[in-house]
Amino acid sequence: MPENILLKHKIALGLIPGIGDINARKLVAHLGSVEAVFSEAYRNLVKIPGIGPELAKAVSDHSYLEAAERESEYVTKNNILTYFYLDDDYPFRLRQCEDSPVVFFFKGNCDLNTSRILSVVGTRNATPRGKELCDKIIGGLASDNPGLIIVSGLAYGIDITAHKSALANNLQTIAVLGHGFKTIYPSAHWSIATTIIKKGGLLSDFLSDALPERNNFIKRNRIIAGLSDSTLIVESGIKGGALITADIAASYNRDVLAVPGRPEDQWSAGCNNLIKNNKAALVESYRDVEYFLNWIPEHSKPSIQRTLFSELDPNEKLIYESVSSQGEISIDSLCRSLNIPVFRLSAILLQMELKGLVKCYPGNIYRIS
């Protein structure tokens, strides 16, 4: 099939009314290819589990193919990359999220599969203290992690501060948009968006002419959370988009970090609440981020004496080797692979934590200390 037709079908899959990213995947899995979705008869579509008459009718309508064709022409003309969830270069972190976009668009020049990506979000009403802390954290991370990519949402406040801090420290940064590429919102950030394209990129799962509507920004938060290793909340009120992003990140089993504030600070109430309810790890400096994400530079890591390993019992050695080889692993996976009862495994892991051999992260994920 010609590439332009295949591109049109990839884009069209995300445009079927009411289908959503999860059901779109079901269609392709059941029919074997994205092309088959648009050639299958209604009588067969309606039999697919989770589809039913209404969605089968929407798939068979094909009226959305015109919009998909226009979009395919636009992205090709403007050198915008299209990422489809079955493509080899689709970001592996997003691939792990069942509701990640089946297709999204990217204009820029960075590697979405790079080894370290951090999302930094927060209130639009950022205080001078919040902006200063954001600058210091990103600046410190940049000195130890020159390949780090900072992700945010191009909004006023903490978001734009994060983008500017990344650029000032020679880091690449990605702005995830709540609209299409024909718009930049807020318009005051048009200039920096142009710079971001050269030193990172703009990312959107909306058609190019989509306008900045409220629900779009809520929807795009799943990409901010899913594209990165962790989400850092610098400042947030008791409600807001940053907290939605934090919840989504937690649902993806990603680390959530938060900068605390004074109890009376309105724009720290959300961060304080996350920390108080054990939904986020407390971050006071970039060192804390490196510690929680195990990004501590090799020259800063304390060496573990070889004699210590001779003192480990067989199960501890087995667990250490398993965690070390995986990079990170859940207690459930350890339990299955090592065939050690979970109650016993938990006790051994606790002792290994006390010895400084492993560290437990949110979601009962273990990594080598």
C-alpha positions as CSV (number, residue, x, y, z in Angstrom):
1,M,0.0,0.0,0.0
2,P,1.4,3.5,-0.9
3,E,2.8,5.3,2.1
4,N,0.5,8.3,1.8
5,I,-2.6,6.0,2.0
6,L,-1.2,4.1,5.0
7,L,-0.5,7.4,6.7
8,K,-4.1,8.5,6.1
9,H,-5.4,5.3,7.6
10,K,-3.1,5.7,10.7
11,I,-4.4,9.2,11.2
12,A,-8.0,8.1,10.5
13,L,-7.9,5.4,13.2
14,G,-7.7,8.2,15.8
15,L,-10.6,10.1,14.3
16,I,-13.3,7.6,14.4
17,P,-16.1,9.2,16.4
18,G,-16.4,7.6,19.9
19,I,-13.9,4.9,19.3
20,G,-11.1,6.1,21.6
21,D,-7.5,4.9,21.9
22,I,-8.3,1.7,23.7
23,N,-11.0,0.5,21.3
24,A,-8.9,1.5,18.3
25,R,-6.2,-0.9,19.5
26,K,-8.8,-3.6,19.9
27,L,-10.0,-3.1,16.3
28,V,-6.5,-3.4,14.9
29,A,-5.6,-6.4,17.1
30,H,-8.8,-8.2,16.0
31,L,-8.6,-7.5,12.3
32,G,-4.8,-7.8,11.9
33,S,-3.9,-4.4,10.5
34,V,-4.9,-0.8,10.4
35,E,-5.8,-1.0,6.7
36,A,-8.3,-3.8,7.5
37,V,-10.3,-1.6,9.8
38,F,-11.4,0.5,6.9
39,S,-12.3,-2.4,4.5
40,E,-14.2,-4.6,7.0
41,A,-17.9,-5.0,6.5
42,Y,-20.3,-3.7,9.2
43,R,-21.7,-7.2,9.9
44,N,-18.2,-8.3,10.9
45,L,-17.3,-5.1,12.8
46,V,-20.4,-5.4,15.0
47,K,-19.3,-8.8,16.3
48,I,-15.9,-7.6,17.6
49,P,-15.9,-7.5,21.5
50,G,-16.3,-4.0,22.9
51,I,-17.4,-2.5,19.6
52,G,-21.2,-3.0,19.2
53,P,-23.6,-1.5,16.7
54,E,-23.0,2.2,17.3
55,L,-19.2,2.1,17.1
56,A,-19.4,-0.3,14.1
57,K,-21.6,2.2,12.3
58,A,-19.1,5.0,13.1
59,V,-16.2,2.9,11.7
60,S,-18.2,2.0,8.5
61,D,-19.2,5.7,7.9
62,H,-15.8,6.7,6.5
63,S,-16.7,10.4,6.5
64,Y,-13.7,11.1,8.7
65,L,-11.3,9.8,6.0
66,E,-11.5,13.2,4.3
67,A,-10.2,15.0,7.4
68,A,-7.4,12.3,7.7
69,E,-6.4,12.9,4.1
70,R,-6.1,16.6,4.6
71,E,-4.1,16.1,7.8
72,S,-1.7,13.7,6.1
73,E,-1.1,16.3,3.4
74,Y,-0.5,19.0,6.0
75,V,2.0,17.0,8.1
76,T,3.9,15.9,5.0
77,K,4.1,19.4,3.6
78,N,5.3,20.8,7.0
79,N,7.8,18.1,7.9
80,I,5.8,17.0,10.9
81,L,6.5,13.5,12.1
82,T,3.6,11.1,12.7
83,Y,4.0,8.4,15.4
84,F,1.7,5.4,15.2
85,Y,1.5,3.1,18.2
86,L,2.7,0.0,16.2
87,D,5.7,1.8,14.7
88,D,9.1,0.7,16.0
89,D,10.1,4.3,17.0
90,Y,6.9,4.9,19.0
91,P,8.1,6.1,22.5
92,F,8.5,3.0,24.6
93,R,7.3,4.8,27.7
94,L,4.0,5.8,26.0
95,R,3.7,2.3,24.6
96,Q,3.4,1.0,28.2
97,C,0.2,3.2,28.8
98,E,-3.0,1.5,27.5
99,D,-4.7,4.9,26.8
100,S,-1.8,6.6,25.0
101,P,-2.6,8.1,21.6
102,V,-2.8,5.6,18.8
103,V,-1.3,8.4,16.7
104,F,0.4,11.7,17.5
105,F,2.3,14.4,15.7
106,F,5.8,15.8,16.5
107,K,7.8,18.7,15.1
108,G,11.3,18.9,16.4
109,N,14.6,17.1,16.5
110,C,15.0,15.0,19.7
111,D,14.9,11.4,20.6
112,L,11.6,10.5,22.3
113,N,13.2,7.3,23.5
114,T,16.2,8.8,25.2
115,S,17.3,7.4,28.5
116,R,16.1,10.2,30.8
117,I,13.0,12.2,30.5
118,L,11.4,14.3,33.3
119,S,8.0,16.1,33.2
120,V,7.9,19.3,35.2
121,V,4.5,20.9,35.7
122,G,2.7,23.2,38.1
123,T,0.4,26.1,38.6
124,R,-0.1,28.9,36.1
125,N,0.0,31.3,39.0
126,A,3.6,30.5,39.9
127,T,5.3,32.5,42.7
128,P,8.8,33.9,42.5
129,R,9.9,31.2,44.9
130,G,8.4,28.5,42.7
131,K,10.1,29.8,39.6
132,E,13.4,30.1,41.4
133,L,13.1,26.5,42.7
134,C,12.2,25.3,39.2
135,D,15.3,27.0,37.8
136,K,17.6,25.6,40.5
137,I,16.3,22.0,40.2
138,I,16.6,21.9,36.4
139,G,19.9,23.7,36.4
140,G,21.3,21.2,38.9
141,L,20.0,18.2,36.9
142,A,21.5,19.6,33.7
143,S,24.9,19.6,35.2
144,D,24.8,15.9,36.0
145,N,22.5,14.8,33.2
146,P,23.3,16.6,30.0
147,G,21.1,14.3,27.9
148,L,18.0,14.9,30.0
149,I,14.8,16.0,28.2
150,I,12.3,18.2,30.1
151,V,8.6,17.8,29.2
152,S,5.9,20.4,30.0
153,G,2.8,22.0,28.7
154,L,3.8,25.5,27.4
155,A,1.3,27.1,29.8
156,Y,2.0,30.2,31.9
157,G,3.7,29.8,35.3
158,I,5.7,26.7,36.1
159,D,5.3,25.1,32.6
160,I,7.0,27.9,30.7
161,T,9.6,28.4,33.5
162,A,10.5,24.7,33.0
163,H,10.9,25.1,29.3
164,K,13.0,28.3,29.6
165,S,15.2,26.7,32.3
166,A,15.8,23.7,30.1
167,L,16.8,25.9,27.2
168,A,19.0,28.1,29.4
169,N,20.9,25.0,30.6
170,N,21.3,23.6,27.1
171,L,18.8,20.8,27.6
172,Q,16.2,19.7,25.1
173,T,12.6,20.3,26.0
174,I,9.3,19.1,24.7
175,A,6.0,21.1,24.8
176,V,2.9,18.9,24.7
177,L,0.1,21.0,23.2
178,G,-3.6,21.0,23.9
179,H,-4.4,22.0,20.3
180,G,-3.2,21.5,16.8
181,F,0.0,22.9,15.1
182,K,-1.8,25.8,13.4
183,T,-2.2,27.4,16.9
184,I,0.1,28.3,19.7
185,Y,-1.6,28.9,23.1
186,P,-1.0,31.1,24.8
187,S,0.0,33.2,21.8
188,A,2.6,35.1,24.0
189,H,4.6,31.9,23.9
190,W,4.9,31.7,20.1
191,S,8.5,32.8,20.1
192,I,9.7,30.3,22.7
193,A,7.7,27.6,20.9
194,T,9.7,28.3,17.8
195,T,12.9,27.9,19.8
196,I,11.7,24.7,21.3
197,I,11.2,23.2,17.8
198,K,15.0,23.7,17.3
199,K,16.0,22.4,20.7
200,G,13.5,19.7,21.4
201,G,10.0,19.7,19.9
202,L,6.3,20.3,19.9
203,L,4.0,17.3,20.3
204,S,0.2,17.0,19.8
205,D,-2.3,14.3,19.3
206,F,-4.8,16.8,17.8
207,L,-5.4,17.6,14.2
208,S,-3.6,20.7,13.0
209,D,-6.7,23.0,13.1
210,A,-7.9,21.9,16.5
211,L,-8.4,24.8,18.9
212,P,-7.3,25.2,22.5
213,E,-10.4,23.9,24.3
214,R,-10.4,23.1,28.0
215,N,-10.9,19.3,27.6
216,N,-8.0,19.2,25.2
217,F,-5.6,20.3,28.0
218,I,-7.0,17.6,30.3
219,K,-6.6,15.0,27.6
220,R,-3.0,16.0,26.8
221,N,-1.9,15.5,30.4
222,R,-1.8,11.8,29.9
223,I,1.0,12.3,27.3
224,I,3.0,14.6,29.7
225,A,2.7,11.8,32.3
226,G,3.3,8.9,30.0
227,L,6.2,10.3,28.0
228,S,8.5,10.6,31.0
229,D,10.1,8.6,33.7
230,S,8.7,10.8,36.4
231,T,6.5,13.8,36.9
232,L,7.7,16.7,39.2
233,I,5.1,19.1,40.6
234,V,6.8,22.3,41.6
235,E,3.8,24.4,42.7
236,S,0.1,23.6,42.6
237,G,-3.1,24.7,44.3
238,I,-5.4,22.2,45.9
239,K,-7.0,21.6,42.5
240,G,-5.6,22.0,39.0
241,G,-4.2,20.3,35.9
242,A,-0.9,19.5,37.5
243,L,-2.6,17.3,40.1
244,I,-4.5,15.5,37.3
245,T,-1.1,14.9,35.6
246,A,0.2,13.5,39.0
247,D,-2.7,11.1,39.3
248,I,-2.3,9.9,35.7
249,A,1.5,9.4,36.3
250,A,0.7,7.3,39.4
251,S,-1.8,5.2,37.5
252,Y,1.0,4.5,35.0
253,N,3.2,3.4,37.9
254,R,5.6,6.3,37.4
255,D,7.3,8.2,40.1
256,V,5.6,11.4,41.3
257,L,7.7,14.0,43.0
258,A,6.6,17.3,44.6
259,V,8.2,20.4,46.0
260,P,6.7,21.3,49.4
261,G,5.7,24.7,50.6
262,R,4.7,26.4,53.8
263,P,1.3,25.3,55.1
264,E,-0.3,28.8,54.4
265,D,1.0,29.0,50.8
266,Q,-2.1,28.7,48.5
267,W,0.0,27.6,45.5
268,S,1.7,24.8,47.5
269,A,-1.4,23.3,48.9
270,G,-1.6,20.7,46.2
271,C,2.0,19.6,46.6
272,N,1.8,19.5,50.3
273,N,-1.3,17.3,50.1
274,L,0.4,14.9,47.6
275,I,3.3,14.5,50.0
276,K,1.1,14.2,53.1
277,N,-0.9,11.4,51.5
278,N,2.1,9.5,50.3
279,K,1.2,10.2,46.7
280,A,4.5,12.0,45.9
281,A,8.1,11.9,47.2
282,L,9.3,15.2,48.8
283,V,11.8,17.1,46.7
284,E,13.9,20.0,48.1
285,S,16.7,20.0,45.5
286,Y,17.8,18.4,42.3
287,R,19.8,15.9,44.4
288,D,16.4,14.5,45.7
289,V,15.3,14.0,42.1
290,E,18.5,12.1,41.2
291,Y,18.1,10.0,44.4
292,F,14.5,9.0,43.8
293,L,15.1,8.2,40.1
294,N,18.5,6.6,40.7
295,W,20.2,9.2,38.4
296,I,23.0,9.8,40.9
297,P,26.3,10.2,38.9
298,E,28.7,7.3,39.3
299,H,31.3,9.5,40.9
300,S,28.8,10.4,43.6
301,K,27.7,6.9,44.5
302,P,29.1,5.4,47.6
303,S,31.0,2.2,46.9
304,I,29.8,-1.0,48.4
305,Q,32.6,-3.1,49.8
306,R,33.1,-6.4,48.1
307,T,33.3,-8.1,51.5
308,L,29.6,-7.2,52.0
309,F,28.5,-9.6,49.3
310,S,30.3,-12.5,51.0
311,E,28.1,-11.8,54.0
312,L,24.8,-12.1,52.0
313,D,22.8,-15.3,52.2
314,P,21.9,-17.2,49.0
315,N,18.4,-15.6,48.7
316,E,19.8,-12.0,49.1
317,K,22.5,-12.7,46.5
318,L,19.8,-14.1,44.1
319,I,17.5,-11.1,44.7
320,Y,20.4,-8.6,44.2
321,E,21.5,-10.2,41.0
322,S,17.9,-10.3,39.7
323,V,17.2,-6.6,40.5
324,S,20.6,-5.6,39.1
325,S,20.0,-7.4,35.8
326,Q,16.5,-5.9,35.3
327,G,17.4,-2.3,36.3
328,E,14.1,-2.1,38.1
329,I,11.5,-4.8,39.0
330,S,8.3,-5.1,40.9
331,I,7.9,-7.3,44.0
332,D,5.3,-9.3,42.1
333,S,7.7,-10.0,39.3
334,L,10.4,-10.9,41.7
335,C,8.1,-13.3,43.5
336,R,7.2,-15.0,40.2
337,S,10.7,-15.3,38.8
338,L,12.4,-16.4,42.1
339,N,9.5,-18.5,43.4
340,I,9.8,-17.0,46.9
341,P,6.6,-16.4,48.9
342,V,5.7,-12.7,49.0
343,F,5.7,-12.5,52.8
344,R,9.2,-13.9,52.9
345,L,10.4,-11.9,50.0
346,S,9.1,-8.7,51.6
347,A,11.1,-9.4,54.8
348,I,14.3,-10.1,52.8
349,L,13.9,-6.9,50.8
350,L,13.4,-4.9,53.9
351,Q,16.7,-6.2,55.3
352,M,18.4,-5.5,52.0
353,E,17.1,-1.9,52.2
354,L,18.5,-1.5,55.6
355,K,21.9,-2.7,54.3
356,G,21.7,-0.1,51.5
357,L,21.6,-2.7,48.7
358,V,18.2,-1.9,47.2
359,K,15.7,0.8,47.4
360,C,11.9,0.7,47.2
361,Y,10.0,3.2,45.0
362,P,6.3,3.9,44.6
363,G,4.4,0.9,43.3
364,N,6.7,-1.6,45.1
365,I,9.3,-1.2,42.4
366,Y,12.8,-2.1,43.5
367,R,16.1,-0.8,42.2
368,I,19.8,-1.2,43.2
369,S,20.8,1.6,45.6
